């Protein structure tokens, strides 16, 4: 795994979160289906990362969480995403290379924060691709 600048990694994660927020916002409740959980998981991955870094361990598996019932339409999921972006952005404002060198207990065993972050970015990007593809198929995105 590379050891890129924390600010660069934070920007990449924020780009993914911002794009998910933009894509999901206009989707009405009647058309949400699996889009709801896919978008929610993108945001949960980012939040799980910063919470795990703060606690020194990951709690639960954000990769498979389902959106809460109160997030019914794209606008509500996007609002949740905006809150997550604020939390993630705040964490990166104070993070430096030493912070990401810490070892975090995760689902796959102890790993450096660098490795965990790069995995989160890869997984969030994969969910974003799923979201984009589903929206393209539905005619919402071209």
N, CA, C and O atoms as CSV, one atom per row, in Angstrom:
chain,resi,resn,atom,element,x,y,z
A,1,UNK,N,N,0.840,-1.185,0.000
A,1,UNK,CA,C,0.000,0.000,0.000
A,1,UNK,C,C,0.884,1.246,0.000
A,1,UNK,O,O,1.927,1.288,0.651
A,2,UNK,N,N,0.449,2.237,-0.731
A,2,UNK,CA,C,1.221,3.466,-0.773
A,2,UNK,C,C,0.934,4.307,0.462
A,2,UNK,O,O,-0.082,4.139,1.137
A,3,UNK,N,N,1.848,5.200,0.728
A,3,UNK,CA,C,1.655,6.119,1.857
A,3,UNK,C,C,1.533,7.528,1.314
A,3,UNK,O,O,2.444,8.347,1.440
A,4,UNK,N,N,0.393,7.790,0.711
A,4,UNK,CA,C,0.142,9.107,0.156
A,4,UNK,C,C,-0.149,10.103,1.264
A,4,UNK,O,O,-0.397,9.730,2.411
A,5,UNK,N,N,-0.114,11.346,0.906
A,5,UNK,CA,C,-0.405,12.442,1.816
A,5,UNK,C,C,-1.816,12.287,2.388
A,5,UNK,O,O,-2.760,12.045,1.635
A,6,UNK,N,N,-1.972,12.424,3.714
A,6,UNK,CA,C,-3.309,12.301,4.307
A,6,UNK,C,C,-4.328,13.253,3.678
A,6,UNK,O,O,-5.490,12.889,3.496
A,7,UNK,N,N,-3.897,14.460,3.350
A,7,UNK,CA,C,-4.821,15.416,2.733
A,7,UNK,C,C,-5.281,14.905,1.366
A,7,UNK,O,O,-6.448,15.058,1.006
A,8,UNK,N,N,-4.369,14.301,0.611
A,8,UNK,CA,C,-4.718,13.746,-0.698
A,8,UNK,C,C,-5.737,12.608,-0.540
A,8,UNK,O,O,-6.726,12.539,-1.270
A,9,UNK,N,N,-5.478,11.729,0.415
A,9,UNK,CA,C,-6.397,10.615,0.654
A,9,UNK,C,C,-7.756,11.139,1.131
A,9,UNK,O,O,-8.801,10.638,0.717
A,10,UNK,N,N,-7.731,12.137,1.993
A,10,UNK,CA,C,-8.969,12.737,2.467
A,10,UNK,C,C,-9.760,13.367,1.332
A,10,UNK,O,O,-10.985,13.253,1.286
A,11,UNK,N,N,-9.061,14.036,0.412
A,11,UNK,CA,C,-9.739,14.632,-0.746
A,11,UNK,C,C,-10.377,13.558,-1.612
A,11,UNK,O,O,-11.500,13.721,-2.087
A,12,UNK,N,N,-9.661,12.464,-1.815
A,12,UNK,CA,C,-10.204,11.376,-2.645
A,12,UNK,C,C,-11.465,10.794,-2.007
A,12,UNK,O,O,-12.462,10.570,-2.693
A,13,UNK,N,N,-11.424,10.552,-0.714
A,13,UNK,CA,C,-12.606,10.031,-0.035
A,13,UNK,C,C,-13.743,11.046,-0.113
A,13,UNK,O,O,-14.890,10.667,-0.348
A,14,UNK,N,N,-13.445,12.323,0.080
A,14,UNK,CA,C,-14.485,13.345,0.004
A,14,UNK,C,C,-15.089,13.424,-1.395
A,14,UNK,O,O,-16.295,13.629,-1.531
A,15,UNK,N,N,-14.274,13.264,-2.432
A,15,UNK,CA,C,-14.801,13.267,-3.807
A,15,UNK,C,C,-15.814,12.147,-4.006
A,15,UNK,O,O,-16.852,12.343,-4.639
A,16,UNK,N,N,-15.512,10.985,-3.469
A,16,UNK,CA,C,-16.424,9.844,-3.582
A,16,UNK,C,C,-17.717,10.141,-2.832
A,16,UNK,O,O,-18.809,9.918,-3.356
A,17,UNK,N,N,-17.595,10.644,-1.606
A,17,UNK,CA,C,-18.773,10.958,-0.809
A,17,UNK,C,C,-19.614,12.055,-1.473
A,17,UNK,O,O,-20.842,11.972,-1.491
A,18,UNK,N,N,-18.958,13.069,-2.011
A,18,UNK,CA,C,-19.666,14.175,-2.664
A,18,UNK,C,C,-20.421,13.681,-3.897
A,18,UNK,O,O,-21.560,14.084,-4.133
A,19,UNK,N,N,-19.797,12.822,-4.669
A,19,UNK,CA,C,-20.454,12.304,-5.878
A,19,UNK,C,C,-21.655,11.432,-5.505
A,19,UNK,O,O,-22.699,11.511,-6.153
A,20,UNK,N,N,-21.518,10.611,-4.478
A,20,UNK,CA,C,-22.646,9.790,-4.025
A,20,UNK,C,C,-23.790,10.692,-3.554
A,20,UNK,O,O,-24.957,10.435,-3.849
A,21,UNK,N,N,-23.449,11.730,-2.833
A,21,UNK,CA,C,-24.459,12.672,-2.346
A,21,UNK,C,C,-25.187,13.329,-3.528
A,21,UNK,O,O,-26.414,13.432,-3.528
A,22,UNK,N,N,-24.433,13.762,-4.516
A,22,UNK,CA,C,-25.018,14.408,-5.700
A,22,UNK,C,C,-25.917,13.457,-6.475
A,22,UNK,O,O,-27.007,13.831,-6.907
A,23,UNK,N,N,-25.453,12.228,-6.647
A,23,UNK,CA,C,-26.215,11.265,-7.444
A,23,UNK,C,C,-27.510,10.825,-6.767
A,23,UNK,O,O,-28.536,10.673,-7.430
A,24,UNK,N,N,-27.469,10.621,-5.466
A,24,UNK,CA,C,-28.638,10.058,-4.784
A,24,UNK,C,C,-29.698,11.114,-4.461
A,24,UNK,O,O,-30.877,10.782,-4.342
A,25,UNK,N,N,-29.298,12.370,-4.318
A,25,UNK,CA,C,-30.220,13.428,-3.865
A,25,UNK,C,C,-31.536,13.486,-4.653
A,25,UNK,O,O,-32.586,13.559,-4.015
A,26,UNK,N,N,-31.554,13.458,-5.976
A,26,UNK,CA,C,-32.832,13.634,-6.684
A,26,UNK,C,C,-33.721,12.386,-6.775
A,26,UNK,O,O,-34.818,12.462,-7.327
A,27,UNK,N,N,-33.281,11.269,-6.258
A,27,UNK,CA,C,-34.038,10.027,-6.425
A,27,UNK,C,C,-35.237,10.017,-5.463
A,27,UNK,O,O,-35.062,10.113,-4.249
A,28,UNK,N,N,-36.452,9.900,-6.013
A,28,UNK,CA,C,-37.628,9.866,-5.152
A,28,UNK,C,C,-37.753,8.524,-4.424
A,28,UNK,O,O,-37.180,7.517,-4.841
A,29,UNK,N,N,-38.502,8.536,-3.350
A,29,UNK,CA,C,-38.665,7.334,-2.529
A,29,UNK,C,C,-39.126,6.135,-3.358
A,29,UNK,O,O,-38.639,5.021,-3.163
A,30,UNK,N,N,-40.052,6.356,-4.270
A,30,UNK,CA,C,-40.610,5.265,-5.072
A,30,UNK,C,C,-39.559,4.566,-5.942
A,30,UNK,O,O,-39.764,3.426,-6.361
A,31,UNK,N,N,-38.447,5.234,-6.213
A,31,UNK,CA,C,-37.418,4.662,-7.086
A,31,UNK,C,C,-36.152,4.248,-6.336
A,31,UNK,O,O,-35.166,3.853,-6.959
A,32,UNK,N,N,-36.171,4.333,-5.024
A,32,UNK,CA,C,-34.949,4.070,-4.261
A,32,UNK,C,C,-34.515,2.610,-4.326
A,32,UNK,O,O,-33.375,2.341,-4.703
A,33,UNK,N,N,-35.358,1.678,-3.981
A,33,UNK,CA,C,-34.980,0.267,-4.009
A,33,UNK,C,C,-33.614,0.038,-3.366
A,33,UNK,O,O,-33.341,0.529,-2.271
A,34,UNK,N,N,-32.763,-0.713,-4.060
A,34,UNK,CA,C,-31.418,-1.017,-3.554
A,34,UNK,C,C,-30.481,0.193,-3.563
A,34,UNK,O,O,-29.428,0.169,-2.925
A,35,UNK,N,N,-30.859,1.240,-4.277
A,35,UNK,CA,C,-30.016,2.446,-4.320
A,35,UNK,C,C,-29.820,3.019,-2.921
A,35,UNK,O,O,-28.758,3.546,-2.589
A,36,UNK,N,N,-30.853,2.904,-2.125
A,36,UNK,CA,C,-30.815,3.450,-0.766
A,36,UNK,C,C,-29.679,2.843,0.045
A,36,UNK,O,O,-28.884,3.564,0.646
A,37,UNK,N,N,-29.604,1.503,0.061
A,37,UNK,CA,C,-28.556,0.830,0.830
A,37,UNK,C,C,-27.186,1.039,0.205
A,37,UNK,O,O,-26.196,1.179,0.923
A,38,UNK,N,N,-27.114,1.061,-1.122
A,38,UNK,CA,C,-25.824,1.254,-1.783
A,38,UNK,C,C,-25.236,2.614,-1.431
A,38,UNK,O,O,-24.065,2.714,-1.066
A,39,UNK,N,N,-26.049,3.660,-1.542
A,39,UNK,CA,C,-25.567,5.007,-1.214
A,39,UNK,C,C,-25.235,5.107,0.270
A,39,UNK,O,O,-24.204,5.668,0.642
A,40,UNK,N,N,-26.102,4.569,1.115
A,40,UNK,CA,C,-25.875,4.622,2.553
A,40,UNK,C,C,-24.541,3.976,2.916
A,40,UNK,O,O,-23.804,4.501,3.750
A,41,UNK,N,N,-24.232,2.855,2.301
A,41,UNK,CA,C,-22.976,2.147,2.624
A,41,UNK,C,C,-21.750,2.976,2.261
A,41,UNK,O,O,-20.734,2.911,2.953
A,42,UNK,N,N,-21.831,3.743,1.198
A,42,UNK,CA,C,-20.711,4.614,0.838
A,42,UNK,C,C,-20.415,5.561,2.003
A,42,UNK,O,O,-19.264,5.729,2.405
A,43,UNK,N,N,-21.457,6.166,2.528
A,43,UNK,CA,C,-21.291,7.105,3.633
A,43,UNK,C,C,-20.851,6.395,4.909
A,43,UNK,O,O,-19.999,6.902,5.640
A,44,UNK,N,N,-21.416,5.241,5.177
A,44,UNK,CA,C,-21.054,4.490,6.384
A,44,UNK,C,C,-19.598,4.066,6.364
A,44,UNK,O,O,-18.946,4.042,7.408
A,45,UNK,N,N,-19.080,3.730,5.189
A,45,UNK,CA,C,-17.661,3.356,5.108
A,45,UNK,C,C,-16.781,4.519,5.564
A,45,UNK,O,O,-15.843,4.322,6.336
A,46,UNK,N,N,-17.080,5.720,5.091
A,46,UNK,CA,C,-16.304,6.889,5.502
A,46,UNK,C,C,-16.416,7.158,6.987
A,46,UNK,O,O,-15.418,7.437,7.651
A,47,UNK,N,N,-17.632,7.074,7.513
A,47,UNK,CA,C,-17.838,7.322,8.939
A,47,UNK,C,C,-17.187,6.237,9.791
A,47,UNK,O,O,-16.590,6.534,10.826
A,48,UNK,N,N,-17.298,4.987,9.363
A,48,UNK,CA,C,-16.683,3.881,10.108
A,48,UNK,C,C,-15.167,4.058,10.178
A,48,UNK,O,O,-14.548,3.740,11.193
A,49,UNK,N,N,-14.575,4.564,9.102
A,49,UNK,CA,C,-13.131,4.778,9.106
A,49,UNK,C,C,-12.731,5.779,10.191
A,49,UNK,O,O,-11.872,5.482,11.021
A,50,UNK,N,N,-13.352,6.968,10.190
A,50,UNK,CA,C,-12.929,7.981,11.165
A,50,UNK,C,C,-13.275,7.564,12.588
A,50,UNK,O,O,-12.513,7.839,13.515
A,51,UNK,N,N,-14.417,6.903,12.771
A,51,UNK,CA,C,-14.745,6.401,14.106
A,51,UNK,C,C,-13.722,5.357,14.550
A,51,UNK,O,O,-13.291,5.354,15.703
A,52,UNK,N,N,-13.342,4.481,13.641
A,52,UNK,CA,C,-12.340,3.463,13.961
A,52,UNK,C,C,-10.989,4.076,14.290
A,52,UNK,O,O,-10.300,3.609,15.197
A,53,UNK,N,N,-10.612,5.100,13.574
A,53,UNK,CA,C,-9.343,5.769,13.857
A,53,UNK,C,C,-9.394,6.438,15.229
A,53,UNK,O,O,-8.405,6.423,15.962
A,54,UNK,N,N,-10.526,7.019,15.578
A,54,UNK,CA,C,-10.656,7.657,16.886
A,54,UNK,C,C,-10.644,6.640,18.025
A,54,UNK,O,O,-10.103,6.912,19.097
A,55,UNK,N,N,-11.235,5.482,17.796
A,55,UNK,CA,C,-11.354,4.461,18.846
A,55,UNK,C,C,-10.208,3.455,18.864
A,55,UNK,O,O,-9.988,2.770,19.863
A,56,UNK,N,N,-9.485,3.373,17.761
A,56,UNK,CA,C,-8.411,2.385,17.665
A,56,UNK,C,C,-8.900,1.011,17.238
A,56,UNK,O,O,-8.137,0.045,17.235
A,57,UNK,N,N,-10.168,0.929,16.879
A,57,UNK,CA,C,-10.738,-0.336,16.401
A,57,UNK,C,C,-12.010,-0.046,15.608
A,57,UNK,O,O,-12.714,0.932,15.862
A,58,UNK,N,N,-12.282,-0.914,14.649
A,58,UNK,CA,C,-13.526,-0.805,13.896
A,58,UNK,C,C,-14.620,-1.535,14.650
A,58,UNK,O,O,-14.411,-2.629,15.174
A,59,UNK,N,N,-15.775,-0.924,14.698
A,59,UNK,CA,C,-16.931,-1.548,15.344
A,59,UNK,C,C,-17.931,-1.917,14.253
A,59,UNK,O,O,-18.447,-1.035,13.567
A,60,UNK,N,N,-18.205,-3.188,14.087
A,60,UNK,CA,C,-19.174,-3.628,13.092
A,60,UNK,C,C,-18.609,-3.627,11.682
A,60,UNK,O,O,-17.439,-3.316,11.458
A,61,UNK,N,N,-19.458,-3.977,10.753
A,61,UNK,CA,C,-19.057,-4.090,9.352
A,61,UNK,C,C,-19.935,-3.179,8.508
A,61,UNK,O,O,-21.035,-3.565,8.113
A,62,UNK,N,N,-19.458,-1.979,8.232
A,62,UNK,CA,C,-20.219,-0.995,7.469
A,62,UNK,C,C,-20.466,-1.442,6.032
A,62,UNK,O,O,-21.350,-0.910,5.361
A,63,UNK,N,N,-19.693,-2.414,5.556
A,63,UNK,CA,C,-19.825,-2.863,4.165
A,63,UNK,C,C,-21.173,-3.503,3.889
A,63,UNK,O,O,-21.589,-3.596,2.734
A,64,UNK,N,N,-21.863,-3.945,4.936
A,64,UNK,CA,C,-23.116,-4.677,4.730
A,64,UNK,C,C,-24.302,-4.061,5.470
A,64,UNK,O,O,-25.375,-4.661,5.536
A,65,UNK,N,N,-24.111,-2.875,6.020
A,65,UNK,CA,C,-25.210,-2.240,6.759
A,65,UNK,C,C,-26.304,-1.786,5.806
A,65,UNK,O,O,-26.055,-1.441,4.651
A,66,UNK,N,N,-27.509,-1.800,6.325
A,66,UNK,CA,C,-28.669,-1.318,5.578
A,66,UNK,C,C,-29.038,0.063,6.101
A,66,UNK,O,O,-28.825,0.376,7.273
A,67,UNK,N,N,-29.585,0.867,5.231
A,67,UNK,CA,C,-29.999,2.218,5.617
A,67,UNK,C,C,-31.140,2.154,6.628
A,67,UNK,O,O,-32.021,1.303,6.504
A,68,UNK,N,N,-31.139,3.034,7.622
A,68,UNK,CA,C,-32.259,3.078,8.570
A,68,UNK,C,C,-33.559,3.448,7.840
A,68,UNK,O,O,-33.535,4.086,6.787
A,69,UNK,N,N,-34.656,3.047,8.406
A,69,UNK,CA,C,-35.968,3.265,7.779
A,69,UNK,C,C,-36.288,4.736,7.533
A,69,UNK,O,O,-37.011,5.053,6.588
A,70,UNK,N,N,-35.767,5.641,8.361
A,70,UNK,CA,C,-36.105,7.055,8.189
A,70,UNK,C,C,-35.393,7.701,6.999
A,70,UNK,O,O,-35.718,8.828,6.627
A,71,UNK,N,N,-34.451,7.020,6.413
A,71,UNK,CA,C,-33.805,7.522,5.194
A,71,UNK,C,C,-34.536,6.891,4.010
A,71,UNK,O,O,-34.106,5.874,3.467
A,72,UNK,N,N,-35.635,7.509,3.626
A,72,UNK,CA,C,-36.525,6.906,2.637
A,72,UNK,C,C,-36.261,7.345,1.203
A,72,UNK,O,O,-36.411,6.553,0.273
A,73,UNK,N,N,-35.878,8.577,1.024
A,73,UNK,CA,C,-35.689,9.082,-0.335
A,73,UNK,C,C,-34.257,9.576,-0.510
A,73,UNK,O,O,-33.479,9.625,0.443
A,74,UNK,N,N,-33.929,9.938,-1.733
A,74,UNK,CA,C,-32.574,10.379,-2.023
A,74,UNK,C,C,-32.156,11.602,-1.238
A,74,UNK,O,O,-31.004,11.716,-0.818
A,75,UNK,N,N,-33.089,12.518,-1.040
A,75,UNK,CA,C,-32.757,13.745,-0.297
A,75,UNK,C,C,-32.353,13.432,1.137
A,75,UNK,O,O,-31.410,14.030,1.655
A,76,UNK,N,N,-33.049,12.507,1.784
A,76,UNK,CA,C,-32.705,12.184,3.176
A,76,UNK,C,C,-31.377,11.435,3.260
A,76,UNK,O,O,-30.601,11.652,4.192
A,77,UNK,N,N,-31.113,10.566,2.304
A,77,UNK,CA,C,-29.819,9.867,2.287
A,77,UNK,C,C,-28.703,10.874,2.007
A,77,UNK,O,O,-27.630,10.793,2.605
A,78,UNK,N,N,-28.949,11.811,1.109
A,78,UNK,CA,C,-27.947,12.841,0.795
A,78,UNK,C,C,-27.672,13.729,2.008
A,78,UNK,O,O,-26.526,14.111,2.243
A,79,UNK,N,N,-28.711,14.062,2.785
A,79,UNK,CA,C,-28.489,14.862,4.009
A,79,UNK,C,C,-27.603,14.101,4.988
A,79,UNK,O,O,-26.707,14.680,5.603
A,80,UNK,N,N,-27.856,12.805,5.130
A,80,UNK,CA,C,-26.993,11.979,5.976
A,80,UNK,C,C,-25.561,12.018,5.438
A,80,UNK,O,O,-24.605,12.148,6.202
A,81,UNK,N,N,-25.428,11.903,4.120
A,81,UNK,CA,C,-24.113,11.956,3.497
A,81,UNK,C,C,-23.400,13.274,3.764
A,81,UNK,O,O,-22.188,13.290,3.976
A,82,UNK,N,N,-24.139,14.378,3.757
A,82,UNK,CA,C,-23.539,15.684,4.033
A,82,UNK,C,C,-22.999,15.736,5.460
A,82,UNK,O,O,-21.926,16.288,5.702
A,83,UNK,N,N,-23.739,15.165,6.397
A,83,UNK,CA,C,-23.265,15.109,7.784
A,83,UNK,C,C,-21.998,14.267,7.891
A,83,UNK,O,O,-21.054,14.635,8.591
A,84,UNK,N,N,-21.986,13.147,7.199
A,84,UNK,CA,C,-20.799,12.290,7.208
A,84,UNK,C,C,-19.614,13.024,6.607
A,84,UNK,O,O,-18.508,12.961,7.145
A,85,UNK,N,N,-19.831,13.719,5.499
A,85,UNK,CA,C,-18.733,14.468,4.868
A,85,UNK,C,C,-18.149,15.491,5.838
A,85,UNK,O,O,-16.933,15.684,5.879
A,86,UNK,N,N,-18.998,16.140,6.609
A,86,UNK,CA,C,-18.508,17.099,7.602
A,86,UNK,C,C,-17.647,16.420,8.654
A,86,UNK,O,O,-16.587,16.931,9.018
A,87,UNK,N,N,-18.091,15.286,9.135
A,87,UNK,CA,C,-17.335,14.537,10.161
A,87,UNK,C,C,-16.007,14.048,9.613
A,87,UNK,O,O,-14.970,14.176,10.265
A,88,UNK,N,N,-16.043,13.485,8.404
A,88,UNK,CA,C,-14.818,12.967,7.786
A,88,UNK,C,C,-13.856,14.118,7.494
A,88,UNK,O,O,-12.659,14.011,7.758
A,89,UNK,N,N,-14.376,15.210,6.953
A,89,UNK,CA,C,-13.530,16.359,6.647
A,89,UNK,C,C,-12.876,16.936,7.889
A,89,UNK,O,O,-11.707,17.321,7.860
A,90,UNK,N,N,-13.624,16.996,8.972
A,90,UNK,CA,C,-13.072,17.484,10.229
A,90,UNK,C,C,-11.953,16.603,10.741
A,90,UNK,O,O,-10.953,17.096,11.263
A,91,UNK,N,N,-12.122,15.295,10.591
A,91,UNK,CA,C,-11.070,14.375,11.041
A,91,UNK,C,C,-9.792,14.610,10.246
A,91,UNK,O,O,-8.704,14.662,10.819
A,92,UNK,N,N,-9.918,14.753,8.937
A,92,UNK,CA,C,-8.726,14.931,8.111
A,92,UNK,C,C,-8.048,16.269,8.331
A,92,UNK,O,O,-6.849,16.391,8.077
A,93,UNK,N,N,-8.767,17.269,8.792
A,93,UNK,CA,C,-8.138,18.562,9.086
A,93,UNK,C,C,-7.042,18.421,10.131
A,93,UNK,O,O,-6.041,19.136,10.088
A,94,UNK,N,N,-7.232,17.502,11.066
A,94,UNK,CA,C,-6.249,17.342,12.129
A,94,UNK,C,C,-5.331,16.146,11.964
A,94,UNK,O,O,-4.429,15.945,12.778
A,95,UNK,N,N,-5.542,15.347,10.926
A,95,UNK,CA,C,-4.758,14.115,10.763
A,95,UNK,C,C,-3.441,14.381,10.044
A,95,UNK,O,O,-3.369,15.188,9.117
A,96,UNK,N,N,-2.430,13.700,10.483
A,96,UNK,CA,C,-1.138,13.771,9.829
A,96,UNK,C,C,-0.617,12.375,9.568
A,96,UNK,O,O,-1.285,11.394,9.893
A,97,UNK,N,N,0.558,12.271,8.990
A,97,UNK,CA,C,1.123,10.958,8.684
A,97,UNK,C,C,1.235,10.036,9.899
A,97,UNK,O,O,1.041,8.826,9.778
A,98,UNK,N,N,1.544,10.593,11.053
A,98,UNK,CA,C,1.670,9.751,12.256
A,98,UNK,C,C,0.330,9.152,12.655
A,98,UNK,O,O,0.261,8.021,13.138
A,99,UNK,N,N,-0.726,9.917,12.449
A,99,UNK,CA,C,-2.066,9.418,12.778
A,99,UNK,C,C,-2.392,8.181,11.945
A,99,UNK,O,O,-2.908,7.192,12.466
A,100,UNK,N,N,-2.093,8.241,10.672
A,100,UNK,CA,C,-2.408,7.122,9.779
A,100,UNK,C,C,-1.445,5.955,9.933
A,100,UNK,O,O,-1.698,4.876,9.398
A,101,UNK,N,N,-0.361,6.147,10.646
A,101,UNK,CA,C,0.571,5.044,10.904
A,101,UNK,C,C,0.109,4.176,12.076
A,101,UNK,O,O,0.616,3.072,12.273
A,102,UNK,N,N,-0.854,4.679,12.854
A,102,UNK,CA,C,-1.364,3.910,13.999
A,102,UNK,C,C,-1.954,2.585,13.537
A,102,UNK,O,O,-2.477,2.481,12.428
A,103,UNK,N,N,-1.866,1.583,14.389
A,103,UNK,CA,C,-2.443,0.271,14.101
A,103,UNK,C,C,-3.866,0.247,14.649
A,103,UNK,O,O,-4.111,0.583,15.807
A,104,UNK,N,N,-4.789,-0.156,13.794
A,104,UNK,CA,C,-6.213,-0.189,14.132
A,104,UNK,C,C,-6.692,-1.637,14.057
A,104,UNK,O,O,-6.405,-2.339,13.088
A,105,UNK,N,N,-7.412,-2.074,15.067
A,105,UNK,CA,C,-8.009,-3.411,15.046
A,105,UNK,C,C,-9.212,-3.380,14.124
A,105,UNK,O,O,-10.154,-2.612,14.323
A,106,UNK,N,N,-9.160,-4.229,13.113
A,106,UNK,CA,C,-10.249,-4.255,12.141
A,106,UNK,C,C,-10.820,-5.639,11.970
A,106,UNK,O,O,-10.421,-6.587,12.647
A,107,UNK,N,N,-11.755,-5.739,11.058
A,107,UNK,CA,C,-12.412,-7.007,10.785
A,107,UNK,C,C,-11.433,-8.034,10.224
A,107,UNK,O,O,-11.591,-9.238,10.426
A,108,UNK,N,N,-10.424,-7.541,9.520
A,108,UNK,CA,C,-9.419,-8.413,8.921
A,108,UNK,C,C,-8.136,-8.460,9.747
A,108,UNK,O,O,-7.078,-8.816,9.228
A,109,UNK,N,N,-8.223,-8.104,11.022
A,109,UNK,CA,C,-7.058,-8.083,11.899
A,109,UNK,C,C,-6.467,-6.695,12.002
A,109,UNK,O,O,-6.952,-5.763,11.360
A,110,UNK,N,N,-5.412,-6.543,12.813
A,110,UNK,CA,C,-4.772,-5.239,12.997
A,110,UNK,C,C,-4.107,-4.761,11.703
A,110,UNK,O,O,-3.449,-5.530,11.004
A,111,UNK,N,N,-4.296,-3.471,11.403
A,111,UNK,CA,C,-3.711,-2.886,10.189
A,111,UNK,C,C,-3.394,-1.422,10.424
A,111,UNK,O,O,-4.021,-0.757,11.249
A,112,UNK,N,N,-2.427,-0.939,9.698
A,112,UNK,CA,C,-2.101,0.488,9.757
A,112,UNK,C,C,-3.274,1.296,9.204
A,112,UNK,O,O,-3.991,0.849,8.308
A,113,UNK,N,N,-3.449,2.474,9.749
A,113,UNK,CA,C,-4.495,3.367,9.270
A,113,UNK,C,C,-4.416,3.618,7.780
A,113,UNK,O,O,-5.443,3.758,7.115
A,114,UNK,N,N,-3.180,3.678,7.238
A,114,UNK,CA,C,-2.986,3.865,5.788
A,114,UNK,C,C,-3.704,2.766,5.006
A,114,UNK,O,O,-4.449,3.029,4.062
A,115,UNK,N,N,-3.458,1.543,5.426
A,115,UNK,CA,C,-4.049,0.409,4.724
A,115,UNK,C,C,-5.567,0.420,4.839
A,115,UNK,O,O,-6.280,0.175,3.865
A,116,UNK,N,N,-6.040,0.703,6.021
A,116,UNK,CA,C,-7.478,0.752,6.244
A,116,UNK,C,C,-8.118,1.840,5.385
A,116,UNK,O,O,-9.151,1.607,4.758
A,117,UNK,N,N,-7.517,3.015,5.352
A,117,UNK,CA,C,-8.063,4.113,4.562
A,117,UNK,C,C,-8.079,3.773,3.085
A,117,UNK,O,O,-9.070,4.031,2.401
A,118,UNK,N,N,-7.004,3.204,2.588
A,118,UNK,CA,C,-6.977,2.850,1.167
A,118,UNK,C,C,-8.024,1.784,0.849
A,118,UNK,O,O,-8.615,1.806,-0.231
A,119,UNK,N,N,-8.263,0.852,1.774
A,119,UNK,CA,C,-9.314,-0.140,1.576
A,119,UNK,C,C,-10.683,0.538,1.563
A,119,UNK,O,O,-11.521,0.227,0.717
A,120,UNK,N,N,-10.910,1.458,2.492
A,120,UNK,CA,C,-12.184,2.173,2.545
A,120,UNK,C,C,-12.411,2.943,1.248
A,120,UNK,O,O,-13.512,2.920,0.700
A,121,UNK,N,N,-11.388,3.620,0.757
A,121,UNK,CA,C,-11.513,4.369,-0.497
A,121,UNK,C,C,-11.855,3.419,-1.636
A,121,UNK,O,O,-12.743,3.713,-2.436
A,122,UNK,N,N,-11.170,2.294,-1.722
A,122,UNK,CA,C,-11.449,1.320,-2.786
A,122,UNK,C,C,-12.872,0.779,-2.688
A,122,UNK,O,O,-13.571,0.685,-3.697
A,123,UNK,N,N,-13.300,0.426,-1.491
A,123,UNK,CA,C,-14.648,-0.119,-1.319
A,123,UNK,C,C,-15.711,0.936,-1.592
A,123,UNK,O,O,-16.717,0.644,-2.239
A,124,UNK,N,N,-15.505,2.153,-1.112
A,124,UNK,CA,C,-16.473,3.224,-1.363
A,124,UNK,C,C,-16.550,3.524,-2.859
A,124,UNK,O,O,-17.636,3.765,-3.387
A,125,UNK,N,N,-15.414,3.511,-3.542
A,125,UNK,CA,C,-15.403,3.735,-4.993
A,125,UNK,C,C,-16.156,2.614,-5.709
A,125,UNK,O,O,-16.858,2.869,-6.688
A,126,UNK,N,N,-16.018,1.393,-5.239
A,126,UNK,CA,C,-16.752,0.272,-5.831
A,126,UNK,C,C,-18.255,0.424,-5.660
A,126,UNK,O,O,-19.018,0.164,-6.591
A,127,UNK,N,N,-18.685,0.846,-4.470
A,127,UNK,CA,C,-20.114,1.088,-4.243
A,127,UNK,C,C,-20.600,2.263,-5.086
A,127,UNK,O,O,-21.734,2.259,-5.566
A,128,UNK,N,N,-19.745,3.267,-5.268
A,128,UNK,CA,C,-20.112,4.405,-6.104
A,128,UNK,C,C,-20.322,3.948,-7.544
A,128,UNK,O,O,-21.264,4.392,-8.200
A,129,UNK,N,N,-19.460,3.070,-8.042
A,129,UNK,CA,C,-19.638,2.537,-9.396
A,129,UNK,C,C,-20.963,1.776,-9.514
A,129,UNK,O,O,-21.662,1.890,-10.522
A,130,UNK,N,N,-21.305,0.998,-8.480
A,130,UNK,CA,C,-22.592,0.287,-8.486
A,130,UNK,C,C,-23.755,1.276,-8.535
A,130,UNK,O,O,-24.721,1.073,-9.271
A,131,UNK,N,N,-23.656,2.332,-7.757
A,131,UNK,CA,C,-24.696,3.357,-7.733
A,131,UNK,C,C,-24.818,4.027,-9.099
A,131,UNK,O,O,-25.924,4.196,-9.613
A,132,UNK,N,N,-23.688,4.407,-9.684
A,132,UNK,CA,C,-23.704,5.044,-11.005
A,132,UNK,C,C,-24.315,4.131,-12.055
A,132,UNK,O,O,-25.131,4.573,-12.864
A,133,UNK,N,N,-23.930,2.870,-12.050
A,133,UNK,CA,C,-24.442,1.906,-13.027
A,133,UNK,C,C,-25.947,1.734,-12.880
A,133,UNK,O,O,-26.672,1.734,-13.875
A,134,UNK,N,N,-26.420,1.589,-11.652
A,134,UNK,CA,C,-27.854,1.428,-11.420
A,134,UNK,C,C,-28.632,2.662,-11.877
A,134,UNK,O,O,-29.710,2.538,-12.459
A,135,UNK,N,N,-28.097,3.832,-11.620
A,135,UNK,CA,C,-28.765,5.064,-12.035
A,135,UNK,C,C,-28.735,5.225,-13.551
A,135,UNK,O,O,-29.688,5.737,-14.138
A,136,UNK,N,N,-27.656,4.796,-14.182
A,136,UNK,CA,C,-27.590,4.823,-15.647
A,136,UNK,C,C,-28.639,3.897,-16.245
A,136,UNK,O,O,-29.325,4.258,-17.201
A,137,UNK,N,N,-28.759,2.707,-15.679
A,137,UNK,CA,C,-29.755,1.729,-16.185
A,137,UNK,C,C,-31.171,2.255,-16.033
A,137,UNK,O,O,-32.033,1.979,-16.868
A,138,UNK,N,N,-31.413,3.007,-14.978
A,138,UNK,CA,C,-32.757,3.543,-14.747
A,138,UNK,C,C,-33.026,4.797,-15.570
A,138,UNK,O,O,-34.143,5.312,-15.573
A,139,UNK,N,N,-31.997,5.292,-16.272
A,139,UNK,CA,C,-32.153,6.484,-17.092
A,139,UNK,C,C,-31.973,7.780,-16.322
A,139,UNK,O,O,-32.183,8.858,-16.879
A,140,UNK,N,N,-31.591,7.701,-15.060
A,140,UNK,CA,C,-31.407,8.901,-14.234
A,140,UNK,C,C,-30.076,9.597,-14.503
A,140,UNK,O,O,-29.968,10.812,-14.340
A,141,UNK,N,N,-29.077,8.844,-14.907
A,141,UNK,CA,C,-27.746,9.403,-15.175
A,141,UNK,C,C,-27.318,8.896,-16.550
A,141,UNK,O,O,-27.521,7.728,-16.882
A,142,UNK,N,N,-26.733,9.773,-17.334
A,142,UNK,CA,C,-26.247,9.327,-18.644
A,142,UNK,C,C,-24.759,9.496,-18.759
A,142,UNK,O,O,-24.179,9.171,-19.795
